[in-house]
């Protein structure tokens, strides 16, 4: 199963990467095992988002920038409003990266 490495740039992905780097530097973990952990993280995040997330969100905001390159959409929104059934949240600036999941099966 192929996966995207996008989730490594999330907060939890960056913390995991930093921790693994420290463990490799200290000699607690081999670089090969650290890479295997990151690959498993990518797989687990993809599977969890596909199977466990059922909520829908409406996003409205000012489109500052958009890009389509190598089958990846990137949107930068300003003054974005996120709405779901329970709450509304306004964010000053957000970057959304979207990939076609059909590319994972190729």
Rosetta blueprint (number, residue, H / E / L):
1 X L
2 X L
3 X L
4 X L
5 X L
6 X H
7 X H
8 X H
9 X H
10 X L
11 X H
12 X H
13 X H
14 X H
15 X H
16 X H
17 X H
18 X H
19 X H
20 X H
21 X H
22 X H
23 X H
24 X H
25 X H
26 X H
27 X L
28 X L
29 X L
30 X L
31 X H
32 X H
33 X H
34 X H
35 X H
36 X H
37 X H
38 X H
39 X H
40 X H
41 X H
42 X H
43 X H
44 X H
45 X H
46 X H
47 X H
48 X H
49 X H
50 X H
51 X H
52 X L
53 X L
54 X L
55 X L
56 X L
57 X L
58 X E
59 X E
60 X E
61 X E
62 X E
63 X E
64 X E
65 X E
66 X E
67 X E
68 X E
69 X E
70 X L
71 X L
72 X E
73 X E
74 X E
75 X E
76 X E
77 X E
78 X E
79 X E
80 X E
81 X E
82 X E
83 X E
84 X L
85 X L
86 X L
87 X L
88 X E
89 X E
90 X E
91 X E
92 X E
93 X E
94 X E
95 X E
96 X E
97 X E
98 X E
99 X E
100 X L
101 X H
102 X H
103 X H
104 X H
105 X H
106 X L
